[in-house]
Amino acid sequence: MKKLINDTADVVTEALRGVELAHPDLRVDHELKIIYRRDAPVQGKVGIVSGGGSGHEPLQGGFVGPGGLDAACAGEDGPSSGQRQHPGSLLVGSDKADQV
């Protein structure tokens, strides 16, 4: 599949704007680059958050919603999302940027 990129420096920002426009059931924190369920936090449910690099513009955001993630943090194109985006959370993963 082909895609149009206006400027490589804006890929993540533009992708998050597109998610926000296409999915009124989600909300986006553009400063921290986080996609949330609009109804979060859900009473009686443990919140599930995923994060990662945005080489797939940002992949994890597609899993946010009922039956899936409560939020997804988008890193830049390549690097994983950082601790600033996950305050108070437990980060577990397989690359050197992961923190517990």
N, C-alpha and C positions, 0 to 999 in steps of 0.2 A: 504494500500500500504506500502511495506517495503522500507527502504532507508538505504544506507550505510553512516556511519559517521566515518571519519578517526580519528578525535579528537574533542571532544565537544567544545574545546576552539577555533576551527577553522571553525565551522559550518557557521557562517555569512560570513566570508571572502571567503570561498570556494563557497558558494552559489552565491555571487556577481561575482566571477570569472566565474562561469558557466553561469550566465545571460549574461555577457559581451561576452563570446564565442558563445553562442547560438543566440544572437540578435545583429547583426551588426548595426541595426537602433538605438541602444541605446549606451550611454556611461556611464561609472562608475567612480566615484571619490572614490577610495579605502580608502583614508585617512579619509574622512568624511562619507563614506558608503552611498553614494547617487547615485541613478540611474536616468539618465536624458534622455529625448528625444534627439537624435543626432541633430535634427534641431531646438532645443530650443535656445533662446526664439523665439516664433512665433510672427511676426509682427501683431498687432491689436488684439491679444488674451491675456486675463488675464491668467497668469500662475497658475496652480493648482498643489499643492504639498501635499502629504500625508506622514505621518510618523507613526511609531509604533515600538513595540518590534518585535523581529525576532523569536518568538516561532514557526512560520510557514515558516521559512527560505526563505527569507523575503517576506511575502505575498504581500505587496503593490506594489512591483516591477513589478508584473504581470499585473498591470493596467496602466503602463506607455506606451504612444503611442498615435497616432492620435485617437481622439474621447474619450480619457481618460485623465490620469494624465500627467503632464509635467515632474514631478520628484517624486521620493519616497525616503525617508530617512529611513534607516534601523537601529533600535536600536540594542542592544545586545540581546541575547536569553532571552526574558522576558521583560526587561525594555523598555519603549518608547524611541524614538529618542530624542535628547536634543536640547536646544536652539542654541548650537554651529553649528548644522546642518541646522538651519533655520534662518540665519541672515536676519533681515529686513522683516520677514514675520509675519503674524497674525496666531497664533496657537490657535485652538479652539478644545475642546474635552471633554471627560468625566472622565479622571483620574487625580489624584493629580499632575502628572508630566506635565500636559498641561499648557501652558503659553499664555497669551494674551497681 
